[in-house]
Amino acid sequence: MNQIQPQIKDTTRRQVAQAVKAVESKKGEDVAILEMDRASGAFTDYFVVCSGTNPRQVQAMADEVERQLSQAGLRPNSLEGYNQAEWILLDYVDFVVHIFSERARKFYDLERLWKSARRLKPADLGKKVRATKARAKKVARGPAAGRKSSGTRPKAASRSKTNVTQKHKKGTRRPS
């Protein structure tokens, strides 16, 4: 299972790179790729943010992203703002493409809003994602795996093994 996660991330990165190429082919300006921080509460892994100089160019970029990704068998889960062409949002679940007019981009300033996100360059998307041993252990054992012990046991740890097992059988366990 540990090897599946990097493969999924690599696939997503390739799709994001394809979206960036589509935007650049239509002369999208100031293209930014944001890798969202999991702790930020973001609903996706990546944002592609770019600007166009006029409504026709903004729509042309959205059309090109949709065309190129549909050739790869990927369709947006949601498309919003196309007719107004101030802010077009293409939601591909694992990543979202935001195409703004220059004015709308300055107003909404997503890069500032999501400042905890890591900025990537298109070349960074070509690099393979590798699971480190520490990451693999954390994924295998859950979110608290990498934390050091404070020396005291939390109250939940004193429960009997039977109660914990029964609780997990009931389906209250968080998916990993």
N, CA and C atoms as an extended XYZ file, in Angstrom:
528
Properties=species:S:1:pos:R:3:atomname:S:1:resname:S:1:resid:I:1 pbc="F F F"
N         0.817       -1.194        0.000 N   MET     1
C         0.000        0.000        0.000 CA  MET     1
C         0.858        1.254        0.000 C   MET     1
N         2.038        1.174        0.623 N   ASN     2
C         2.898        2.346        0.698 CA  ASN     2
C         3.380        2.798       -0.667 C   ASN     2
N         3.495        1.869       -1.617 N   GLN     3
C         3.948        2.237       -2.946 CA  GLN     3
C         2.822        2.806       -3.799 C   GLN     3
N         1.591        2.538       -3.442 N   ILE     4
C         0.455        3.043       -4.205 CA  ILE     4
C         0.348        4.556       -4.063 C   ILE     4
N         0.521        5.073       -2.860 N   GLN     5
C         0.388        6.509       -2.617 CA  GLN     5
C         1.310        7.338       -3.511 C   GLN     5
N         2.625        7.040       -3.588 N   PRO     6
C         3.471        7.821       -4.494 CA  PRO     6
C         3.052        7.701       -5.955 C   PRO     6
N         2.539        6.533       -6.376 N   GLN     7
C         2.092        6.379       -7.759 CA  GLN     7
C         0.905        7.287       -8.045 C   GLN     7
N        -0.006        7.392       -7.092 N   ILE     8
C        -1.161        8.273       -7.259 CA  ILE     8
C        -0.694        9.716       -7.339 C   ILE     8
N         0.223       10.098       -6.453 N   LYS     9
C         0.740       11.467       -6.460 CA  LYS     9
C         1.464       11.759       -7.768 C   LYS     9
N         2.234       10.790       -8.282 N   ASP    10
C         2.927       10.992       -9.555 CA  ASP    10
C         1.928       11.207      -10.682 C   ASP    10
N         0.845       10.446      -10.690 N   THR    11
C        -0.189       10.609      -11.704 CA  THR    11
C        -0.816       11.990      -11.608 C   THR    11
N        -1.130       12.417      -10.395 N   THR    12
C        -1.710       13.748      -10.194 CA  THR    12
C        -0.743       14.817      -10.662 C   THR    12
N         0.524       14.670      -10.332 N   ARG    13
C         1.528       15.660      -10.752 CA  ARG    13
C         1.610       15.741      -12.283 C   ARG    13
N         1.529       14.595      -12.948 N   ARG    14
C         1.560       14.606      -14.421 CA  ARG    14
C         0.331       15.334      -14.973 C   ARG    14
N        -0.809       15.116      -14.349 N   GLN    15
C        -2.034       15.789      -14.793 CA  GLN    15
C        -1.942       17.294      -14.557 C   GLN    15
N        -1.395       17.693      -13.426 N   VAL    16
C        -1.200       19.123      -13.141 CA  VAL    16
C        -0.237       19.712      -14.168 C   VAL    16
N         0.834       18.994      -14.486 N   ALA    17
C         1.802       19.471      -15.487 CA  ALA    17
C         1.125       19.640      -16.845 C   ALA    17
N         0.230       18.739      -17.179 N   GLN    18
C        -0.496       18.829      -18.446 CA  GLN    18
C        -1.411       20.058      -18.451 C   GLN    18
N        -2.052       20.326      -17.333 N   ALA    19
C        -2.911       21.516      -17.217 CA  ALA    19
C        -2.078       22.787      -17.356 C   ALA    19
N        -0.904       22.808      -16.749 N   VAL    20
C        -0.012       23.970      -16.845 CA  VAL    20
C         0.421       24.178      -18.298 C   VAL    20
N         0.762       23.096      -18.994 N   LYS    21
C         1.143       23.203      -20.414 CA  LYS    21
C         0.003       23.783      -21.246 C   LYS    21
N        -1.208       23.345      -20.946 N   ALA    22
C        -2.374       23.851      -21.679 CA  ALA    22
C        -2.543       25.346      -21.454 C   ALA    22
N        -2.407       25.780      -20.219 N   VAL    23
C        -2.520       27.208      -19.891 CA  VAL    23
C        -1.423       28.001      -20.596 C   VAL    23
N        -0.198       27.486      -20.539 N   GLU    24
C         0.922       28.185      -21.168 CA  GLU    24
C         0.779       28.238      -22.687 C   GLU    24
N         0.151       27.213      -23.269 N   SER    25
C        -0.023       27.208      -24.726 CA  SER    25
C        -0.974       28.316      -25.183 C   SER    25
N        -1.807       28.798      -24.276 N   LYS    26
C        -2.738       29.897      -24.585 CA  LYS    26
C        -2.263       31.209      -23.957 C   LYS    26
N        -0.967       31.259      -23.665 N   LYS    27
C        -0.310       32.478      -23.166 CA  LYS    27
C        -0.833       32.938      -21.807 C   LYS    27
N        -1.153       31.985      -20.955 N   GLY    28
C        -1.556       32.323      -19.591 CA  GLY    28
C        -0.422       33.044      -18.885 C   GLY    28
N        -0.778       34.014      -18.081 N   GLU    29
C         0.231       34.835      -17.419 CA  GLU    29
C         0.345       34.483      -15.945 C   GLU    29
N         1.545       34.682      -15.423 N   ASP    30
C         1.827       34.532      -13.998 CA  ASP    30
C         1.276       33.211      -13.457 C   ASP    30
N         1.689       32.109      -14.066 N   VAL    31
C         1.208       30.783      -13.670 CA  VAL    31
C         1.864       30.387      -12.349 C   VAL    31
N         1.037       30.015      -11.380 N   ALA    32
C         1.523       29.561      -10.077 CA  ALA    32
C         0.962       28.173       -9.796 C   ALA    32
N         1.810       27.312       -9.265 N   ILE    33
C         1.395       25.968       -8.871 CA  ILE    33
C         1.577       25.892       -7.363 C   ILE    33
N         0.494       25.613       -6.673 N   LEU    34
C         0.536       25.535       -5.212 CA  LEU    34
C         0.255       24.106       -4.769 C   LEU    34
N         1.185       23.539       -4.024 N   GLU    35
C         0.963       22.223       -3.425 CA  GLU    35
C         0.398       22.494       -2.038 C   GLU    35
N        -0.828       22.102       -1.842 N   MET    36
C        -1.543       22.457       -0.627 CA  MET    36
C        -1.023       21.677        0.579 C   MET    36
N        -0.956       22.360        1.695 N   ASP    37
C        -0.531       21.770        2.954 CA  ASP    37
C        -1.706       21.000        3.543 C   ASP    37
N        -1.488       19.745        3.901 N   ARG    38
C        -2.581       18.921        4.443 CA  ARG    38
C        -3.163       19.504        5.723 C   ARG    38
N        -2.345       20.190        6.487 N   ALA    39
C        -2.811       20.763        7.753 CA  ALA    39
C        -3.678       22.004        7.542 C   ALA    39
N        -3.691       22.539        6.335 N   SER    40
C        -4.430       23.775        6.057 CA  SER    40
C        -5.930       23.559        5.900 C   SER    40
N        -6.345       22.316        5.767 N   GLY    41
C        -7.760       22.027        5.571 CA  GLY    41
C        -8.183       22.146        4.119 C   GLY    41
N        -7.235       22.195        3.223 N   ALA    42
C        -7.545       22.301        1.796 CA  ALA    42
C        -8.273       21.044        1.331 C   ALA    42
N        -9.134       21.209        0.373 N   PHE    43
C        -9.963       20.129       -0.146 CA  PHE    43
C        -9.339       19.441       -1.345 C   PHE    43
N        -8.146       19.853       -1.729 N   THR    44
C        -7.470       19.308       -2.895 CA  THR    44
C        -5.969       19.286       -2.638 C   THR    44
N        -5.210       18.662       -3.537 N   ASP    45
C        -3.764       18.576       -3.355 CA  ASP    45
C        -3.005       19.731       -4.011 C   ASP    45
N        -3.504       20.213       -5.146 N   TYR    46
C        -2.801       21.264       -5.891 CA  TYR    46
C        -3.773       22.315       -6.408 C   TYR    46
N        -3.284       23.538       -6.495 N   PHE    47
C        -3.956       24.626       -7.203 CA  PHE    47
C        -3.051       25.042       -8.341 C   PHE    47
N        -3.631       25.250       -9.497 N   VAL    48
C        -2.950       25.936      -10.589 CA  VAL    48
C        -3.668       27.271      -10.705 C   VAL    48
N        -2.924       28.362      -10.576 N   VAL    49
C        -3.499       29.703      -10.607 CA  VAL    49
C        -2.825       30.463      -11.735 C   VAL    49
N        -3.636       31.119      -12.578 N   CYS    50
C        -3.079       31.896      -13.679 CA  CYS    50
C        -4.024       33.024      -14.049 C   CYS    50
N        -3.552       33.908      -14.923 N   SER    51
C        -4.353       35.062      -15.343 CA  SER    51
C        -4.377       35.169      -16.848 C   SER    51
N        -5.441       35.791      -17.318 N   GLY    52
C        -5.572       36.137      -18.728 CA  GLY    52
C        -5.859       37.622      -18.844 C   GLY    52
N        -5.599       38.183      -20.010 N   THR    53
C        -5.746       39.634      -20.179 CA  THR    53
C        -7.150       40.058      -20.577 C   THR    53
N        -7.949       39.127      -21.105 N   ASN    54
C        -9.315       39.473      -21.504 CA  ASN    54
C       -10.207       38.233      -21.399 C   ASN    54
N       -11.528       38.412      -21.418 N   PRO    55
C       -12.441       37.271      -21.246 CA  PRO    55
C       -12.242       36.154      -22.269 C   PRO    55
N       -11.960       36.512      -23.513 N   ARG    56
C       -11.763       35.463      -24.534 CA  ARG    56
C       -10.544       34.604      -24.232 C   ARG    56
N        -9.469       35.235      -23.784 N   GLN    57
C        -8.263       34.470      -23.455 CA  GLN    57
C        -8.512       33.580      -22.237 C   GLN    57
N        -9.205       34.100      -21.238 N   VAL    58
C        -9.527       33.314      -20.038 CA  VAL    58
C       -10.338       32.074      -20.440 C   VAL    58
N       -11.330       32.256      -21.301 N   GLN    59
C       -12.130       31.119      -21.768 CA  GLN    59
C       -11.303       30.167      -22.630 C   GLN    59
N       -10.428       30.707      -23.461 N   ALA    60
C        -9.588       29.862      -24.311 CA  ALA    60
C        -8.664       28.983      -23.468 C   ALA    60
N        -8.136       29.525      -22.380 N   MET    61
C        -7.287       28.718      -21.493 CA  MET    61
C        -8.104       27.594      -20.857 C   MET    61
N        -9.308       27.912      -20.396 N   ALA    62
C       -10.165       26.887      -19.800 CA  ALA    62
C       -10.504       25.806      -20.827 C   ALA    62
N       -10.827       26.228      -22.046 N   ASP    63
C       -11.134       25.267      -23.114 CA  ASP    63
C        -9.951       24.345      -23.382 C   ASP    63
N        -8.747       24.920      -23.410 N   GLU    64
C        -7.549       24.134      -23.718 CA  GLU    64
C        -7.218       23.153      -22.595 C   GLU    64
N        -7.365       23.583      -21.348 N   VAL    65
C        -7.128       22.680      -20.216 CA  VAL    65
C        -8.115       21.518      -20.306 C   VAL    65
N        -9.365       21.846      -20.529 N   GLU    66
C       -10.393       20.809      -20.624 CA  GLU    66
C       -10.119       19.867      -21.799 C   GLU    66
N        -9.735       20.411      -22.936 N   ARG    67
C        -9.473       19.602      -24.129 CA  ARG    67
C        -8.303       18.650      -23.901 C   ARG    67
N        -7.193       19.191      -23.402 N   GLN    68
C        -6.005       18.348      -23.232 CA  GLN    68
C        -6.205       17.270      -22.164 C   GLN    68
N        -6.853       17.619      -21.090 N   LEU    69
C        -7.054       16.623      -20.040 CA  LEU    69
C        -8.122       15.597      -20.430 C   LEU    69
N        -9.105       16.004      -21.223 N   SER    70
C       -10.108       15.026      -21.664 CA  SER    70
C        -9.495       14.014      -22.625 C   SER    70
N        -8.475       14.428      -23.384 N   GLN    71
C        -7.763       13.475      -24.250 CA  GLN    71
C        -7.053       12.412      -23.420 C   GLN    71
N        -6.703       12.778      -22.187 N   ALA    72
C        -6.065       11.823      -21.276 CA  ALA    72
C        -7.116       11.083      -20.439 C   ALA    72
N        -8.402       11.290      -20.767 N   GLY    73
C        -9.473       10.595      -20.074 CA  GLY    73
C        -9.922       11.242      -18.773 C   GLY    73
N        -9.581       12.507      -18.595 N   LEU    74
C        -9.913       13.202      -17.349 CA  LEU    74
C       -10.873       14.341      -17.635 C   LEU    74
N       -11.989       14.328      -16.952 N   ARG    75
C       -12.994       15.391      -17.106 CA  ARG    75
C       -13.153       16.108      -15.781 C   ARG    75
N       -13.435       17.412      -15.839 N   PRO    76
C       -13.581       18.133      -14.568 CA  PRO    76
C       -14.829       17.685      -13.818 C   PRO    76
N       -14.695       17.622      -12.504 N   ASN    77
C       -15.821       17.304      -11.645 CA  ASN    77
C       -16.801       18.473      -11.633 C   ASN    77
N       -16.251       19.675      -11.786 N   SER    78
C       -17.057       20.889      -11.768 CA  SER    78
C       -16.367       21.962      -12.607 C   SER    78
N       -17.165       22.769      -13.275 N   LEU    79
C       -16.672       23.909      -14.054 CA  LEU    79
C       -17.545       25.089      -13.679 C   LEU    79
N       -16.915       26.158      -13.189 N   GLU    80
C       -17.685       27.311      -12.745 CA  GLU    80
C       -17.108       28.599      -13.322 C   GLU    80
N       -17.976       29.564      -13.569 N   GLY    81
C       -17.570       30.904      -13.967 CA  GLY    81
C       -17.229       31.095      -15.428 C   GLY    81
N       -17.519       30.119      -16.266 N   TYR    82
C       -17.110       30.197      -17.670 CA  TYR    82
C       -17.752       31.382      -18.399 C   TYR    82
N       -19.032       31.583      -18.248 N   ASN    83
C       -19.724       32.647      -18.994 CA  ASN    83
C       -19.251       34.041      -18.610 C   ASN    83
N       -19.005       34.268      -17.326 N   GLN    84
C       -18.548       35.584      -16.881 CA  GLN    84
C       -17.073       35.803      -17.210 C   GLN    84
N       -16.281       34.744      -17.198 N   ALA    85
C       -14.854       34.754      -17.548 CA  ALA    85
C       -14.030       35.713      -16.692 C   ALA    85
N       -14.457       35.912      -15.445 N   GLU    86
C       -13.659       36.673      -14.483 CA  GLU    86
C       -12.792       35.719      -13.669 C   GLU    86
N       -13.386       34.592      -13.313 N   TRP    87
C       -12.695       33.556      -12.546 CA  TRP    87
C       -13.316       32.225      -12.952 C   TRP    87
N       -12.596       31.477      -13.748 N   ILE    88
C       -13.058       30.146      -14.146 CA  ILE    88
C       -12.356       29.131      -13.264 C   ILE    88
N       -13.140       28.235      -12.705 N   LEU    89
C       -12.626       27.200      -11.823 CA  LEU    89
C       -12.918       25.846      -12.455 C   LEU    89
N       -11.883       25.065      -12.665 N   LEU    90
C       -12.014       23.696      -13.163 CA  LEU    90
C       -11.563       22.773      -12.039 C   LEU    90
N       -12.485       22.015      -11.483 N   ASP    91
C       -12.203       21.155      -10.343 CA  ASP    91
C       -12.003       19.727      -10.824 C   ASP    91
N       -10.765       19.239      -10.692 N   TYR    92
C       -10.431       17.866      -11.063 CA  TYR    92
C       -10.225       16.997       -9.820 C   TYR    92
N       -10.790       17.373       -8.705 N   VAL    93
C       -10.761       16.710       -7.408 CA  VAL    93
C        -9.361       16.768       -6.776 C   VAL    93
N        -8.364       16.121       -7.378 N   ASP    94
C        -7.015       16.128       -6.811 CA  ASP    94
C        -6.287       17.452       -7.059 C   ASP    94
N        -6.771       18.210       -8.013 N   PHE    95
C        -6.224       19.540       -8.268 CA  PHE    95
C        -7.321       20.424       -8.846 C   PHE    95
N        -7.140       21.722       -8.664 N   VAL    96
C        -8.109       22.697       -9.148 CA  VAL    96
C        -7.354       23.742       -9.965 C   VAL    96
N        -7.887       24.061      -11.139 N   VAL    97
C        -7.298       25.089      -12.001 CA  VAL    97
C        -8.147       26.351      -11.855 C   VAL    97
N        -7.501       27.445      -11.452 N   HIS    98
C        -8.154       28.742      -11.299 CA  HIS    98
C        -7.621       29.662      -12.398 C   HIS    98
N        -8.495       30.121      -13.272 N   ILE    99
C        -8.100       31.023      -14.352 CA  ILE    99
C        -8.819       32.345      -14.118 C   ILE    99
N        -8.036       33.377      -13.848 N   PHE   100
C        -8.579       34.678      -13.460 CA  PHE   100
C        -8.373       35.733      -14.529 C   PHE   100
N        -9.230       36.751      -14.506 N   SER   101
C        -8.893       38.005      -15.173 CA  SER   101
C        -7.863       38.657      -14.254 C   SER   101
N        -7.087       39.593      -14.773 N   GLU   102
C        -6.058       40.234      -13.947 CA  GLU   102
C        -6.672       40.910      -12.722 C   GLU   102
N        -7.796       41.582      -12.925 N   ARG   103
C        -8.453       42.301      -11.831 CA  ARG   103
C        -8.966       41.348      -10.754 C   ARG   103
N        -9.618       40.264      -11.155 N   ALA   104
C       -10.159       39.305      -10.191 CA  ALA   104
C        -9.033       38.611       -9.419 C   ALA   104
N        -7.937       38.339      -10.079 N   ARG   105
C        -6.826       37.673       -9.390 CA  ARG   105
C        -6.254       38.563       -8.296 C   ARG   105
N        -6.107       39.828       -8.590 N   LYS   106
C        -5.613       40.755       -7.561 CA  LYS   106
C        -6.602       40.856       -6.406 C   LYS   106
N        -7.881       40.875       -6.713 N   PHE   107
C        -8.901       41.010       -5.686 CA  PHE   107
C        -8.938       39.794       -4.755 C   PHE   107
N        -8.979       38.572       -5.322 N   TYR   108
C        -9.111       37.364       -4.516 CA  TYR   108
C        -7.791       36.903       -3.906 C   TYR   108
N        -6.689       37.168       -4.566 N   ASP   109
C        -5.335       36.902       -4.059 CA  ASP   109
C        -5.216       35.533       -3.379 C   ASP   109
N        -5.488       34.481       -4.153 N   LEU   110
C        -5.447       33.121       -3.607 CA  LEU   110
C        -4.082       32.736       -3.056 C   LEU   110
N        -3.019       33.235       -3.668 N   GLU   111
C        -1.681       32.891       -3.178 CA  GLU   111
C        -1.487       33.385       -1.742 C   GLU   111
N        -2.033       34.538       -1.424 N   ARG   112
C        -1.929       35.045       -0.049 CA  ARG   112
C        -2.859       34.258        0.866 C   ARG   112
N        -4.043       33.960        0.390 N   LEU   113
C        -5.015       33.224        1.182 CA  LEU   113
C        -4.490       31.838        1.555 C   LEU   113
N        -3.819       31.181        0.637 N   TRP   114
C        -3.253       29.847        0.859 CA  TRP   114
C        -1.735       29.938        0.990 C   TRP   114
N        -1.262       30.851        1.819 N   LYS   115
C         0.177       31.076        1.937 CA  LYS   115
C         0.924       29.893        2.546 C   LYS   115
N         0.223       28.966        3.192 N   SER   116
C         0.889       27.783        3.735 CA  SER   116
C         1.226       26.767        2.635 C   SER   116
N         0.692       26.976        1.450 N   ALA   117
C         0.964       26.059        0.328 CA  ALA   117
C         2.391       26.245       -0.166 C   ALA   117
N         2.978       25.163       -0.625 N   ARG   118
C         4.328       25.204       -1.179 CA  ARG   118
C         4.243       25.560       -2.659 C   ARG   118
N         4.987       26.566       -3.061 N   ARG   119
C         5.002       26.976       -4.468 CA  ARG   119
C         5.928       26.052       -5.252 C   ARG   119
N         5.425       25.550       -6.356 N   LEU   120
C         6.217       24.671       -7.218 CA  LEU   120
C         6.448       25.336       -8.559 C   LEU   120
N         7.492       24.886       -9.216 N   LYS   121
C         7.755       25.282      -10.601 CA  LYS   121
C         7.324       24.113      -11.474 C   LYS   121
N         7.017       24.368      -12.737 N   PRO   122
C         6.631       23.247      -13.606 CA  PRO   122
C         7.653       22.110      -13.609 C   PRO   122
N         8.934       22.425      -13.499 N   ALA   123
C         9.972       21.386      -13.483 CA  ALA   123
C         9.848       20.485      -12.255 C   ALA   123
N         9.352       21.036      -11.149 N   ASP   124
C         9.176       20.246       -9.926 CA  ASP   124
C         8.139       19.140      -10.107 C   ASP   124
N         7.194       19.348      -10.996 N   LEU   125
C         6.129       18.365      -11.203 CA  LEU   125
C         6.647       17.091      -11.863 C   LEU   125
N         7.764       17.192      -12.570 N   GLY   126
C         8.338       16.036      -13.238 CA  GLY   126
C         9.104       15.119      -12.302 C   GLY   126
N         9.417       15.613      -11.109 N   LYS   127
C        10.170       14.810      -10.153 CA  LYS   127
C         9.259       13.763       -9.533 C   LYS   127
N         9.796       12.563       -9.376 N   LYS   128
C         9.028       11.466       -8.783 CA  LYS   128
C         8.846       11.707       -7.295 C   LYS   128
N         7.683       11.335       -6.793 N   VAL   129
C         7.398       11.402       -5.369 CA  VAL   129
C         7.822       10.076       -4.776 C   VAL   129
N         8.652       10.130       -3.745 N   ARG   130
C         9.088        8.902       -3.090 CA  ARG   130
C         8.644        8.918       -1.643 C   ARG   130
N         8.188        7.789       -1.193 N   ALA   131
C         7.815        7.679        0.214 CA  ALA   131
C         9.076        7.395        1.010 C   ALA   131
N         9.371        8.236        1.960 N   THR   132
C        10.511        7.989        2.829 CA  THR   132
C        10.110        6.963        3.870 C   THR   132
N        11.100        6.393        4.546 N   LYS   133
C        10.783        5.400        5.577 CA  LYS   133
C         9.935        6.020        6.664 C   LYS   133
N        10.278        7.243        7.079 N   ALA   134
C         9.501        7.904        8.137 CA  ALA   134
C         8.073        8.128        7.672 C   ALA   134
N         7.897        8.554        6.420 N   ARG   135
C         6.560        8.791        5.870 CA  ARG   135
C         5.785        7.479        5.782 C   ARG   135
N         6.461        6.415        5.328 N   ALA   136
C         5.798        5.120        5.197 CA  ALA   136
C         5.340        4.612        6.561 C   ALA   136
N         6.175        4.786        7.596 N   LYS   137
C         5.782        4.358        8.936 CA  LYS   137
C         4.596        5.172        9.419 C   LYS   137
N         4.628        6.473        9.161 N   LYS   138
C         3.541        7.344        9.606 CA  LYS   138
C         2.233        6.944        8.935 C   LYS   138
N         2.278        6.666        7.646 N   VAL   139
C         1.085        6.257        6.912 CA  VAL   139
C         0.577        4.925        7.451 C   VAL   139
N         1.505        3.998        7.712 N   ALA   140
C         1.112        2.671        8.173 CA  ALA   140
C         0.504        2.695        9.571 C   ALA   140
N         1.028        3.579       10.443 N   ARG   141
C         0.561        3.578       11.826 CA  ARG   141
C        -0.434        4.675       12.140 C   ARG   141
N        -0.601        5.617       11.268 N   GLY   142
C        -1.563        6.690       11.522 CA  GLY   142
C        -0.895        8.016       11.791 C   GLY   142
N        -1.679        9.072       11.999 N   PRO   143
C        -1.150       10.419       12.098 CA  PRO   143
C        -0.266       10.671       13.309 C   PRO   143
N        -0.383        9.922       14.374 N   ALA   144
C         0.413       10.175       15.566 CA  ALA   144
C         1.726        9.413       15.554 C   ALA   144
N         2.045        8.715       14.466 N   ALA   145
C         3.195        7.828       14.426 CA  ALA   145
C         4.524        8.521       14.668 C   ALA   145
N         4.711        9.694       14.142 N   GLY   146
C         5.997       10.359       14.248 CA  GLY   146
C         6.191       11.132       15.533 C   GLY   146
N         5.195       11.233       16.389 N   ARG   147
C         5.286       12.036       17.601 CA  ARG   147
C         6.069       11.326       18.689 C   ARG   147
N         6.808       12.118       19.450 N   LYS   148
C         7.541       11.569       20.580 CA  LYS   148
C         6.596       11.426       21.762 C   LYS   148
N         6.867       10.445       22.578 N   SER   149
C         6.039       10.222       23.754 CA  SER   149
C         6.367       11.242       24.825 C   SER   149
N         5.360       11.733       25.516 N   SER   150
C         5.572       12.695       26.587 CA  SER   150
C         5.852       11.989       27.898 C   SER   150
N         5.811       10.666       27.904 N   GLY   151
C         6.081        9.913       29.117 CA  GLY   151
C         4.819        9.549       29.881 C   GLY   151
N         3.711       10.170       29.562 N   THR   152
C         2.458        9.837       30.221 CA  THR   152
C         1.527        9.196       29.215 C   THR   152
N         0.710        8.300       29.690 N   ARG   153
C        -0.245        7.631       28.808 CA  ARG   153
C        -1.526        8.429       28.745 C   ARG   153
N        -2.071        8.598       27.555 N   PRO   154
C        -3.385        9.217       27.476 CA  PRO   154
C        -4.434        8.260       28.034 C   PRO   154
N        -5.557        8.797       28.466 N   LYS   155
C        -6.612        7.980       29.058 CA  LYS   155
C        -7.104        6.905       28.100 C   LYS   155
N        -7.151        7.195       26.804 N   ALA   156
C        -7.650        6.222       25.818 CA  ALA   156
C        -6.789        4.976       25.784 C   ALA   156
N        -5.495        5.114       26.086 N   ALA   157
C        -4.594        3.972       26.024 CA  ALA   157
C        -4.849        2.991       27.160 C   ALA   157
N        -5.518        3.413       28.201 N   SER   158
C        -5.756        2.523       29.333 CA  SER   158
C        -6.985        1.635       29.121 C   SER   158
N        -7.728        1.866       28.031 N   ARG   159
C        -8.884        1.014       27.747 CA  ARG   159
C        -8.451       -0.405       27.445 C   ARG   159
N        -9.345       -1.310       27.686 N   SER   160
C        -9.001       -2.704       27.394 CA  SER   160
C        -8.944       -2.920       25.884 C   SER   160
N        -8.161       -3.889       25.490 N   LYS   161
C        -7.992       -4.216       24.077 CA  LYS   161
C        -9.322       -4.629       23.448 C   LYS   161
N       -10.159       -5.305       24.208 N   THR   162
C       -11.449       -5.761       23.708 CA  THR   162
C       -12.322       -4.583       23.300 C   THR   162
N       -12.397       -3.539       24.120 N   ASN   163
C       -13.218       -2.370       23.803 CA  ASN   163
C       -12.735       -1.674       22.538 C   ASN   163
N       -11.436       -1.541       22.404 N   VAL   164
C       -10.879       -0.880       21.231 CA  VAL   164
C       -11.179       -1.695       19.980 C   VAL   164
N       -11.003       -3.015       20.064 N   THR   165
C       -11.266       -3.879       18.924 CA  THR   165
C       -12.732       -3.814       18.526 C   THR   165
N       -13.629       -3.854       19.504 N   GLN   166
C       -15.055       -3.780       19.203 CA  GLN   166
C       -15.399       -2.444       18.555 C   GLN   166
N       -14.780       -1.388       19.014 N   LYS   167
C       -15.043       -0.072       18.452 CA  LYS   167
C       -14.639       -0.041       16.979 C   LYS   167
N       -13.468       -0.612       16.658 N   HIS   168
C       -13.009       -0.636       15.276 CA  HIS   168
C       -13.921       -1.494       14.395 C   HIS   168
N       -14.455       -2.562       14.935 N   LYS   169
C       -15.356       -3.411       14.162 CA  LYS   169
C       -16.648       -2.705       13.813 C   LYS   169
N       -17.030       -1.742       14.643 N   LYS   170
C       -18.274       -1.007       14.396 CA  LYS   170
C       -18.135        0.008       13.265 C   LYS   170
N       -16.907        0.226       12.799 N   GLY   171
C       -16.719        1.124       11.665 CA  GLY   171
C       -16.429        2.557       12.059 C   GLY   171
N       -16.024        2.805       13.296 N   THR   172
C       -15.709        4.169       13.698 CA  THR   172
C       -14.258        4.529       13.432 C   THR   172
N       -13.506        3.610       12.918 N   ARG   173
C       -12.099        3.852       12.626 CA  ARG   173
C       -11.971        4.800       11.458 C   ARG   173
N       -11.076        5.746       11.565 N   ARG   174
C       -10.841        6.711       10.481 CA  ARG   174
C       -10.137        6.042        9.324 C   ARG   174
N       -10.567        6.300        8.091 N   PRO   175
C        -9.849        5.721        6.941 CA  PRO   175
C        -8.484        6.373        6.825 C   PRO   175
N        -7.491        5.605        6.377 N   SER   176
C        -6.144        6.178        6.252 CA  SER   176
C        -5.925        6.790        4.909 C   SER   176
